[in-house]
Amino acid sequence: MVPTSHQEPAVSANPQTNLGITTPSNEELALASAEELIALYRSRSASPVETVRAVLAGIERLDPKVNAFVLLDPEAALLAAKASEARWLKGQPLGLVDGVPVALKDLLWAKGWPTLRGSKSIDPNQEWREDAPATARLREHGAVLLGKTTTSEYGWTALADSPLTGITRNPWDLSRTAGGSSGGAAAAAALGFGPLHVATDGGGSTRLPAANSGVVGFKPTFGRVAGYPSAHTGTLFHVAPLTRTVGDAALLLRVIGQPDARDWHALPAAAPGWLDGLDGGVAGLRIAFSPTLGYATVDPDVAAAVARAAQVFTELGATVEQIDPGIADPLADYRILADAAVARLLANLPDEKQRLIDPALQAVAERGRAIDAVRYLGAAQAREAFGRHLALFHRTYDLLLTPTTAVAAIEADHAERHGTRGVTPSPFTYPFNFSQQPAISVPAGFTKAGLPVGLQIVGSKYADDLVLRAARAFEHARPFARPSDPA
């Protein structure tokens, strides 16, 4: 699928802007950013009910082709939209995203909705009484919850498929994967199924599908968004915004980036509002550009698009130096932690449930069961050294630029073709789960085949605001395209 807005995809204009105060069309409402929707509601140029109906119409028309939702609740969404409309008519919005449609990845709890985690091992017929922290914060701010987006089983692989929901397809090319594990959120964001999506990232699960699907995926510093219940991947796991625009990622982080007593890793509330200083630009920053991190092999089309993107930062006034950060690939140590976590996850399931798990995930658990305490603690120590090295690296460089993925989206039926769902995450994403640093993927162009390419911007730990600021500057310089309707 080729972009709709320009002959050369890498520099196509953003069709999501310039909504005026006149009544927007259904398509404009569905593709409006959350920031734009709030402005429209405030000026009474549109209502939350109109927006939700437009979004639901798009989902009804297009989701059968991409399979982004595992659960959709139109009745609840419309009731919430009507309540929001009444608040706006009184001039009393509940919060920052009152009336804005939002979807949750199906690893996150929401009262009244089953959380099945892409697995047949979870019984949906039970009481679902509790919201995850991010869900609770969204309700407090008046968001309209649409439903749950698809995930690979327990979020464990880089493919957008699971035994429960099947394949989630790429909006740019239906023969390709949307990317995992937050593939449903990425496809939904690209196609206008709501502007805000809450995803998760344990090794690239937000940034990888964002790159594959041509949207924005932001993994904040670990603990910035409270997570509960605790993920099986522990301190590798981040709750993350996935959106069409950088401004919306910052807005969503402002809403959900709050501490919660149920998560003892959660960071204190941050002083900045994430939108403050967002348009400060990158002039004067010292930025490192590493095309391979010193160890990755990158597709030439991806490498060329990311190199062009890095040049933009020079044009914006930053000093950009091509240099590797001096790290070895941490995959072996990352896998020790991740495989042990999967072993623990499956150990908590009764035998009859374990038999329902994807055989490839069972094999990961088998590897995890063979890891002893000495190896595990050795990996944890290696992780500490890795994080320390990058912290020192960022004393010299404000930001680090890399590709998000080494290749563009692979075939959607990869598991059937190759007999495994066990696709390793991108060599550029899991290192920053290992180090817990903030990292964002933004659209950076296209391959010759018209598939999106992602640029990753990495900051030092806790420098979430600087990462967002740099991403916003790039977005303004190189507006993001969107896919045409899937064929």
N, C-alpha and C positions, 0 to 999 in steps of 0.2 A: 504494500500500500504506500503510495507516494504522498508527501505533504500537499495540502490543498492551496497553500497561500503564496508560493513562489517557485520559480523554475529551479532555483538552487536551494535545497532544503536548509542548508546550514545558516542562511541569512534571511529566512522567511520572516515576514512580519507577524506580530502577535495579533490574532483575530479576537482576543478576549478583552481588549481595551476599548476606550472611547464610547462607553455607554453614556448616553446623555440623560437629561431629565425627562425626555419623552418616554412614553410607555415602551419598554423593550419587548421584543418578540420572545416566544417560548425558547427558541434556540439561544438567543442572547442571555436569557435568564439561566438556562442550563449551563452555559459556558462562562457565566460571570464568576469572578473571584468572590471570595467571602467579603473582602474589603469593599468591592463594588456593590454587593448585595446590601450591606449595611447602609451604604450611602443612598441606595435606591429606596430602602425602607424608610430611612429618615426623611427623605424628600417626598415620600408617598408616591413615588413613580412606579413602584411595584410592591407586592405584598408577599409575605412568606407562603401564603396558600398558593398563589400563582407560581412561585418558584418551585415549590415541592411538586405541584402537578406537572410542571415542565420537566423536572428531573425524573419523575416517575414515568412519564411518557417516553422519555429517552431510554430508560432502563427496559421498559416493556418492549421497545422496538429493537434495541441493539444487544441487550444482554444474552438473549439466546445464542448469539453468534460468538460471544467471548467468554461467557460463564464467569462473571465477576462476583456474583452474590450467591452465598449458600443460604441466606435467610433475608427476606425482604418483608417489611411490615408496613404496607401502604396505609392501612387504617390508623395505626398509631402515629405514623408520620403526619398524616393530614390533621389528626386531632391536635397534635403538638403545634402544627403550623397555624391552626385557627386560634389557639391560645396565644401564640406569639403575635399574630396579626392584631388581636385585641389589645395587647400591651403596647404595640407600636402606635395604634390609633389614639391611645391615651398619652402617648409620649413617655411611656415608662418601660423601656426595654429592660429585660431581666439582667442582661450582661453583655459581654463583648461580641457574642455570636448568636444573639437571639434571632431565631428564625432561619438560621443557616443550616442547610442539609449536611449531615455528617454520617459516615459509615465507620464501623469498627471491624478490624481484622478479627477473625473467629478464633483468636487466642485470648481475647479480652472479655471479661465477664460483663454482662448487662442483665439487670433484673428482668425476669420474665422470658428471657431468650436463652435457649440452650447454647452452650459453648462446646462445640464438638471437636475443635482442633484438627479438622481434616481427617478424623480417624473414626473407624467403625467400632473402636474399643470403648467409646463413651456412650452411655445410655442417655438419650435425650429426655426420657420420661422420668424426670426428677424435678424437684423444686429448685428454681434458680433465683435466689433471694438477694444476691449482693451484686453491686456494681464494682468494677475495677476503679482505681483512683481516677484514671483519665475519663472514664464514663461518668463518674460522679461529678467531676469538674465541668464537663460539657452540659450536663443537665442543669447545674447551678447557673450556667451562663445562657440558658434558654435555647440551646442547640436542638435541632430537629434530627433525631436519630432515625436513619432509614433502615438499617439492618446490619448484617454481618457479611464481610467479604471473605473470599476463599483463601485458604492457606494450604501449603503442603503439610503432610501429616506431622503434627507437633512442631511445625515450622522448621524441619530439619534439613531440607534440601533446597538447592538453588533453582529447581524446576517449579513451575506453577501448575502442579497437579497433586492429586492425592487419591488414595483408594476410595475415599468417601465421595468426593465431588468431581472426580475426573480432571480433565485438562482445562486450564484457563488460558485463553489465547491472546496473542499480542494484537492490540488495536491497529498497528501499522501493517501487519502481515499475519493473517490468521493461521498460516502454516507454522508460525514461530511461537515460542513460549513468551508469556508476559514476564517471566522471571520470578524466582521464588526467594523467600517463601511468601512474601506479601503480594503475590501476583494479582489477586482480585482487587486489592486497593489500587495498584498501579494502573490496571486496565480501566477501572472505574474512574479514576481521576482523569485519565487521558480523554475519556469519552464524555465527560460532563455529567457523571452520575454523582453529583455533589462535589463541591469544591474542596472539602476537608475530609481527610481519611486518617484514622489512627492505625498505625502499623507497628511492627516490632522488628528488631534487628539484633540477631545473635551472632552473625558472621557476615552480614551484608544483605539481610533479608528485606531491608527498606531501600537501600541504595542500589542494589543490583536490579530489582524490577523497575525502579525509577529510571535507571539508565536504559534498560531494554524497552521501556514503554514511553520514553520521551517526556517524563515529568520530574518533579522535584522530590527528592527523598532526603530527609535530614535526620541523622542519628546524633542526638545531643550527647553531651558528656554523660557518662554513666551516673545514674541517680538523679539527673535533672528532672525527669518525669518519673514519678513514683510508680512502681509496679507491684501489683498484688492480684492473685496469689503469686508467690515466688515462682519464677520460671525454672524449669529443670536445668537450664544452662547457667543459672546463677548470675555471677557478676560479668558474664559475657553479654547479658541480655539487656537491651535498651527498648523502651517504648518511644515511638518516633512519629513525627508528622510526615505525611505523604500528601502532596498537593500539586496544583498546576503552576503556582507562582511562589516566589520566595517570600513575598509579603504575607501570603496566607500561611506559609510554614511558620513564620515569626508570630503571626496572630494565634495560630493554634498552639504553639509552644507557650505563649503568654497565658492561655487558658489552662492547659493541662500540666504545665511545668511548675507544679506546686508540691510541697511535701505532703505526705500522708502518713499518719501514725502507724499504719499497717505495714509500711515498708521501712525497715530499719536502715536501709542503704540510702534512703531519699535525702537529697541535698536540701539545705535550707532554702527558703524562698529567695530568689535572686533580686538584687536591687533594680537592675534595668528591666524595662518592660518588653524587651526584645524588639519592639517597634521603635524605641528611642534610638536615634543615631543610625537607623537602618540605611539611610541615604548618605552616609558620610563618605562613601567612596573608598578607594584604595591608594590614592596618591600618597607617596612617601613610605609605603609598606615595603618590606623586604620579603620577597616570596621565592621559595624554592620550587623548581619544576623538575619532577623525576618521572621520565616516561616509562620506567620499568621497575622502580624501587630497587634496582640493582639485581633483580633475579627473574622477573617475569618475561615471558614471550608474548608479544602483543601483535594482533592482526594489523597489517599495514594501513587499512582504511581507518581503523580506530586510532592508531598512532598519529596519522596525519590530521585527523579532526581535532584531537586533543592538543597537538602542537599549535594548530591555528588558534585554538581557544586560549592557550597560555599566552600567546602574543598579545591578545586583547588587554591583558593586565599591564603590559608595558605601555600600551597606548593610553591606558587610564592613569598613568603616572606612577605605577609601582616599579620597583627594581626587581626584575625577574632573573634568576640565575638557574641554569640547568645543572642540577647536582643531585646525586642520590643521598639519602639520609644515613647511609652506612649501616644498614640492618641486614641480617640474614632472614630468609623466609621463615616465619615463626610457625608454619603450618603443623609441623610435627608436635610441637608443644601445645599448640591450640587444640589439636585433635585429642591429645591425652585428656585435657579438661572436658572437651565436648563429648568424647566417647564415654568417659566415666559418667557424665551427666545422663546420657541416654540409658546406660546400664541401670542407674538409679531409678530413672523414670519407669522403665519396664519392670523393675523389681517390685514396684508398688502395685502392679496390676496382677490380678489373679490369672491362673494359667489359661482359663477359657478366653479371657480378654487378650492375653498376649498372642494367642493364635490368630487373632484378627489383625495384628499389626503387619504392615508391609514387610516381607522377608528381608528386604535390603536394610530396613531400620533394625530388624532383629539382629542382623549381622553386625551392625554398629554396636549394639548392646553387648554382643558376644566379645567384641574387641575390648569394650569398656570393662567387662568383668575380669579380663586378664591383667588389668592395670593395678599394680600394687601401690601401697602408700608411698614408697620411696620414689617411684616414677612420678606419681601425682605431685608430690611436694617438690620434686625437681622441676617439673613443668611450671609450677607456681613461682618458684624462684627465678626461672628463666623469664617468666612474664614480668616480674618486678624489674629485672635488669633491662628488659626491652623497653618498658615504660620509662625508666630512668634515662636511657639513651635518647629517646625521642623528646623528653622534657628538656634535656640539655641542648638538643638540636634546635628546639624552638626558642632558645635564648638568642640565637642568631637569626633565625627566620620566623617571621610572624605567621606565615602560612605555608602549606605544602600543597602543590597541585600534582595530581596524577590522573590517569584514566580511571574511570570507575570499574570498568570491566576490560578484560583482555580481548574479548571478542564481542560482537553484537549478538542479539538474541539467537539462540540455537533452535533447532526444529522442536515443535511442540510435542511430537510423539517420540522424543528421545528415548524414553524408558522402553517403549515397545521395540524400537530399532536396535537398542543396545543392551536390553535386558536388565537395566538397573535404573533406579531413581537417584542413585547416589552420586549426584553431580557436585563436585567440589565448588564451594563459593569462589568468587573472584579473588585472585591473588592480591588485589588492591583493597579489599574490604575488610576481611577478617583481622588483618594486623591492627586495625584501629578499634576493634572490639577487644582485642588482647590488651591494648594500651588504654582503653576507655576514653579516647579523645573524641571531640566533636568532628563530624565529617558529613558533608553534604554532596549529593550528586545532582548536577543540573544539566539540562540538555545542551550539548556542545556541537551538534551537527549530525551528519548522517553518513552512512557508508554509501558506496556506489549503488548498492541494491535498495537504498531508501530506508534502511533500518537505523533507528536512533543510536547515538553515541553519547555517553555520559562523561562529564568532567567531574572529578572529585576534588573538593577543597577541604583540607584538613587543618584544624587549628590545635593549639596547645590545649591541654586539659583545662576546662572551665571557660575557654574563650569562645563560647557559643555565639556571642554577639558579633565578634569579629568575622567568624565564618559566615554568618548570615549577611553581614554588611558586604563582604566580598562577593557573595553569590548574587546579591541584589545589584551590585555594580555591573557584574557580568550580564545579568538578565537585561538590564537597561541598554547595554551596548550591543547585545546579541539577542533580541527578543525570540522567545520560544515559539515554535510552530505547534500545531496540533494535527492529529490524523484526520483524514476524511472518514466517512462512515465505512466500517468494514464491509467488504463485499460478501 
